């Protein structure tokens, strides 16, 4: 998908070329993205800084689930700290931070999407095994093994994005400097074309495959809930809430970007003359990135739903005890 192109003017070299379509002015991006991304940053940093504080200073015991959630906080935090540069560029209409910061900024933005999806999926799978297959050896995972799983996830999601750091993404037109990931096919080298194609494929696959796994876990837990023994009701209902919350965040934050990415891809490949459709999907694709980063603001909800240890630590840290939250944290095992 497109990175925010940081332009208030024409849809220039980064997005204007679909079978020779002439440039067109972007209005949605300049109007919508700065305020929405600012809200994402404020809410996301507030929630994730509180979460980091609880994880680092308030939680006395950790288990694999907590380790996975901690890694999710790190992924969200890294993405959120990269957004102020994008907001500044959107407001200025050009990029002032140089080539190095452009590469790092794009790398953090795109890596966060992959890391968030992967780690949310791991949390759901962990909960699935706890409920549906309580005697599986997966449930005997140690903290050290959870660290290895987390490292594997990071390598898996960062590896395909590392090539982004090797290329110059700065585009200069007169006095206007832009930081783009998506470049014109007519101007790009073969390496960049391959990189963009790989990114598009990853954008689709890293949505479809985890979504299938999340839906499988949710449906299986739902069926188990209907067939449950009464003594297991709280544990199973909590697992169901976790998976439902993850699926909801997943659909809201990542479905629009995936759909618009596929739309741009299809139009470029099969309808290169349809400039109207190309411009529509291009602008929607850019704006849908706002929802990608809304994920970082919504993930703290998953921490509360998914970990009783986190809820207890949060509850004990509140100046005024929230009785509903505290009573919820006492129900069911971790």
Legacy VTK file of the C-alpha trace (Angstrom):
# vtk DataFile Version 3.0
C-alpha trace
ASCII
DATASET POLYDATA
POINTS 334 float
0.000 0.000 0.000
0.997 3.668 -0.193
2.832 5.402 2.533
1.517 8.867 3.363
2.946 10.859 0.483
3.213 14.082 2.443
1.870 16.280 -0.313
-0.997 18.723 -0.361
-0.631 19.347 -4.031
-0.668 17.089 -7.070
-0.699 13.353 -6.909
2.790 13.404 -8.375
5.436 10.832 -9.185
4.619 8.578 -6.288
0.994 7.964 -7.210
0.143 9.624 -10.485
1.238 7.044 -12.966
-1.240 4.341 -13.885
-0.892 3.690 -17.561
-0.098 7.368 -18.180
-2.847 8.944 -16.041
-2.158 12.677 -15.601
-1.508 14.137 -12.131
-4.481 14.976 -9.968
-4.769 16.977 -6.762
-5.153 15.139 -3.473
-7.571 16.679 -1.024
-8.455 13.815 1.289
-4.874 13.325 2.408
-4.079 16.897 3.373
-7.438 17.469 5.061
-8.026 14.217 6.913
-4.673 12.673 7.739
-3.026 15.329 9.987
-5.878 15.570 12.556
-6.638 11.841 12.509
-2.982 10.828 12.842
-2.574 13.373 15.649
-5.466 11.742 17.522
-3.903 8.307 16.863
-0.594 9.520 18.325
-2.119 11.132 21.427
-4.393 8.212 22.297
-1.840 5.589 21.296
1.087 7.082 23.206
-1.066 7.633 26.284
-2.310 4.051 26.328
1.002 2.442 25.416
3.129 4.532 27.816
0.782 3.489 30.635
1.030 -0.117 29.423
4.845 0.044 29.294
4.912 1.480 32.808
2.685 -1.318 34.100
4.646 -4.043 32.306
8.028 -2.731 33.450
7.321 -1.539 36.999
4.053 -3.002 38.266
3.880 -6.605 37.073
5.673 -8.903 39.489
5.226 -12.117 37.509
5.367 -12.721 33.784
4.141 -15.626 31.677
4.267 -16.284 27.897
1.038 -14.365 27.279
2.435 -11.294 29.055
5.665 -11.531 27.029
3.705 -11.572 23.763
1.659 -8.551 24.875
4.827 -6.697 25.909
6.254 -7.196 22.426
3.009 -5.863 20.983
3.441 -2.715 23.102
6.981 -2.263 21.760
5.775 -2.605 18.153
3.018 -0.050 18.692
5.300 2.386 20.502
7.925 2.352 17.728
5.265 3.077 15.114
3.701 5.884 17.127
7.004 7.715 17.657
7.510 7.724 13.878
4.190 9.429 13.166
5.030 13.002 14.292
7.502 13.270 11.399
4.747 12.222 8.983
2.313 14.718 10.502
4.904 17.484 10.189
5.523 16.589 6.551
1.795 16.584 5.804
1.374 20.030 7.358
4.443 21.519 5.642
3.697 19.864 2.316
7.270 18.568 2.061
9.854 16.430 3.894
12.628 18.243 5.799
14.293 15.422 7.747
16.633 13.992 5.117
17.135 10.638 3.431
18.250 8.672 6.497
15.218 9.605 8.595
12.975 8.929 5.588
14.250 5.348 5.338
13.929 4.743 9.085
10.492 6.340 9.195
9.092 4.175 6.395
10.734 1.072 7.857
9.134 1.654 11.276
5.717 2.399 9.798
5.513 -0.693 7.632
7.206 -3.034 10.131
4.671 -2.066 12.794
1.758 -3.270 10.694
3.381 -6.669 10.201
4.503 -6.982 13.829
1.106 -5.986 15.248
-0.731 -8.482 13.056
1.703 -11.307 13.859
1.725 -10.690 17.616
-2.067 -10.341 17.861
-2.339 -13.661 16.042
0.121 -15.299 18.460
-1.932 -14.039 21.439
-5.127 -15.506 19.937
-3.462 -18.847 19.178
-2.037 -18.999 22.712
-5.524 -18.426 24.136
-6.995 -21.025 21.756
-4.635 -23.747 22.935
-5.225 -22.842 26.580
-8.956 -23.408 26.175
-9.517 -25.990 23.455
-6.381 -28.109 23.940
-5.465 -27.624 27.619
-3.161 -30.659 27.704
-1.190 -29.804 24.563
2.548 -29.286 25.111
2.123 -25.780 23.671
0.571 -24.858 27.037
3.747 -25.876 28.846
5.695 -23.136 27.074
8.286 -21.548 29.353
9.131 -17.849 29.476
12.403 -18.561 27.685
10.556 -20.367 24.893
8.147 -17.436 24.655
11.139 -15.140 24.199
12.329 -17.351 21.320
8.854 -17.249 19.743
8.826 -13.458 20.038
12.285 -13.178 18.475
11.184 -15.440 15.636
8.146 -13.219 15.005
10.331 -10.086 14.904
12.790 -11.686 12.463
9.897 -12.937 10.335
8.258 -9.513 10.016
11.371 -7.321 9.886
13.332 -9.439 7.403
11.212 -8.614 4.321
11.223 -4.895 5.279
15.003 -4.534 5.699
15.548 -3.841 1.954
13.583 -0.609 2.454
16.586 0.716 4.392
18.885 0.156 1.416
17.187 2.526 -1.032
16.793 6.278 -1.281
13.089 7.158 -1.006
13.582 10.925 -1.325
11.985 12.551 -4.376
12.939 16.139 -5.273
10.923 18.286 -7.684
12.236 21.835 -7.716
12.243 23.061 -4.130
9.797 20.348 -3.043
11.294 17.323 -1.269
9.097 14.276 -0.560
9.616 10.987 1.286
7.878 8.246 -0.686
7.859 4.486 -0.621
5.703 3.963 -3.679
7.476 5.263 -6.790
6.514 5.555 -10.432
7.208 2.480 -12.537
8.667 4.705 -15.249
11.218 6.157 -12.835
11.956 3.217 -10.573
14.843 0.792 -10.916
14.113 -2.909 -11.290
15.113 -3.445 -7.654
12.550 -0.887 -6.478
9.853 -2.438 -8.672
10.564 -5.849 -7.133
10.556 -4.325 -3.646
7.185 -2.648 -4.239
5.714 -5.854 -5.693
6.965 -7.859 -2.708
5.488 -5.279 -0.357
2.088 -5.509 -2.053
2.079 -9.299 -1.844
3.073 -9.179 1.844
0.378 -6.599 2.576
-2.287 -8.988 1.278
-0.861 -12.264 2.617
-0.131 -10.929 6.101
-3.797 -9.974 6.342
-5.497 -13.005 4.781
-3.459 -15.732 6.513
-3.701 -14.319 10.070
-7.399 -13.485 9.527
-8.069 -17.124 8.602
-6.209 -18.257 11.745
-8.074 -15.754 13.956
-11.462 -16.786 12.597
-10.555 -20.451 13.085
-9.594 -19.832 16.727
-12.723 -17.776 17.374
-15.094 -20.315 15.794
-13.469 -23.273 17.578
-13.617 -21.511 20.944
-17.243 -20.558 20.259
-18.125 -24.178 19.552
-16.242 -25.263 22.642
-18.196 -22.667 24.626
-21.482 -24.251 23.573
-20.237 -27.713 24.534
-18.433 -26.609 27.717
-18.769 -27.994 31.199
-20.205 -25.462 33.642
-16.987 -25.327 35.643
-15.067 -23.997 32.658
-17.469 -21.205 31.728
-15.401 -18.238 32.941
-12.191 -19.417 31.324
-13.828 -20.106 27.967
-15.857 -16.888 27.934
-12.704 -14.888 28.639
-10.903 -16.597 25.753
-13.866 -15.823 23.527
-13.704 -12.145 24.512
-9.981 -12.046 23.737
-10.376 -13.517 20.252
-13.435 -11.374 19.487
-11.566 -8.206 20.524
-8.575 -9.135 18.357
-10.755 -9.914 15.323
-12.641 -6.610 15.761
-9.429 -4.548 15.961
-7.995 -6.542 13.071
-10.964 -5.901 10.774
-11.347 -2.204 11.615
-7.663 -1.331 11.326
-6.337 -3.534 8.525
-9.210 -4.543 6.223
-9.594 -1.105 4.493
-5.888 -0.888 3.624
-5.864 -4.441 2.282
-8.974 -3.893 0.139
-7.690 -0.620 -1.337
-4.240 -2.121 -1.930
-5.817 -4.954 -3.918
-7.934 -2.392 -5.771
-4.905 -0.324 -6.824
-3.065 -3.501 -7.784
-5.930 -4.782 -9.957
-6.435 -1.423 -11.677
-2.718 -1.031 -12.449
-2.550 -4.550 -13.860
-5.849 -4.953 -15.721
-7.395 -1.477 -16.171
-4.448 0.936 -16.585
-6.664 3.326 -18.603
-9.236 3.739 -15.794
-7.754 6.852 -14.218
-10.882 7.730 -12.244
-10.888 4.382 -10.415
-7.125 4.580 -9.939
-7.326 8.021 -8.295
-10.223 6.933 -6.085
-8.457 3.833 -4.774
-5.172 5.732 -4.443
-6.680 8.388 -2.193
-8.687 5.855 -0.167
-5.554 3.742 0.216
-3.574 6.678 1.581
-6.332 7.709 3.983
-6.879 4.095 5.127
-3.392 4.238 6.648
-4.966 6.312 9.431
-6.854 3.189 10.472
-3.612 1.185 10.444
-2.243 3.442 13.161
-5.534 3.474 15.046
-4.536 -0.117 15.798
-1.799 1.188 18.089
-4.375 3.178 20.057
-6.797 0.235 20.323
-4.271 -2.446 21.314
-4.360 -1.480 25.043
-7.938 -2.803 25.010
-6.491 -6.174 24.023
-4.049 -6.030 26.946
-6.955 -5.558 29.375
-9.041 -8.336 27.805
-6.189 -10.785 27.367
-4.248 -10.712 30.638
-5.660 -10.907 34.147
-2.143 -10.105 35.414
-2.225 -6.854 33.445
-5.716 -6.019 34.728
-4.700 -6.634 38.332
-1.587 -4.478 37.956
-3.584 -1.714 36.272
-6.275 -1.908 38.940
-3.771 -1.677 41.778
-2.199 1.384 40.125
-5.404 3.411 39.867
-5.800 6.196 42.436
-9.475 5.306 42.810
-10.198 1.605 42.666
-12.413 0.663 39.735
-14.469 -2.069 41.341
-15.785 -3.468 38.067
-12.298 -3.870 36.617
-10.953 -5.299 39.836
-13.742 -7.831 40.154
-13.221 -8.834 36.510
-9.512 -9.377 37.112
-10.259 -11.912 39.812
-12.302 -14.114 37.513
-10.728 -16.996 35.716
-7.138 -18.056 35.283
-4.594 -16.235 33.261
LINES 1 335
334 0 1 2 3 4 5 6 7 8 9 10 11 12 13 14 15 16 17 18 19 20 21 22 23 24 25 26 27 28 29 30 31 32 33 34 35 36 37 38 39 40 41 42 43 44 45 46 47 48 49 50 51 52 53 54 55 56 57 58 59 60 61 62 63 64 65 66 67 68 69 70 71 72 73 74 75 76 77 78 79 80 81 82 83 84 85 86 87 88 89 90 91 92 93 94 95 96 97 98 99 100 101 102 103 104 105 106 107 108 109 110 111 112 113 114 115 116 117 118 119 120 121 122 123 124 125 126 127 128 129 130 131 132 133 134 135 136 137 138 139 140 141 142 143 144 145 146 147 148 149 150 151 152 153 154 155 156 157 158 159 160 161 162 163 164 165 166 167 168 169 170 171 172 173 174 175 176 177 178 179 180 181 182 183 184 185 186 187 188 189 190 191 192 193 194 195 196 197 198 199 200 201 202 203 204 205 206 207 208 209 210 211 212 213 214 215 216 217 218 219 220 221 222 223 224 225 226 227 228 229 230 231 232 233 234 235 236 237 238 239 240 241 242 243 244 245 246 247 248 249 250 251 252 253 254 255 256 257 258 259 260 261 262 263 264 265 266 267 268 269 270 271 272 273 274 275 276 277 278 279 280 281 282 283 284 285 286 287 288 289 290 291 292 293 294 295 296 297 298 299 300 301 302 303 304 305 306 307 308 309 310 311 312 313 314 315 316 317 318 319 320 321 322 323 324 325 326 327 328 329 330 331 332 333
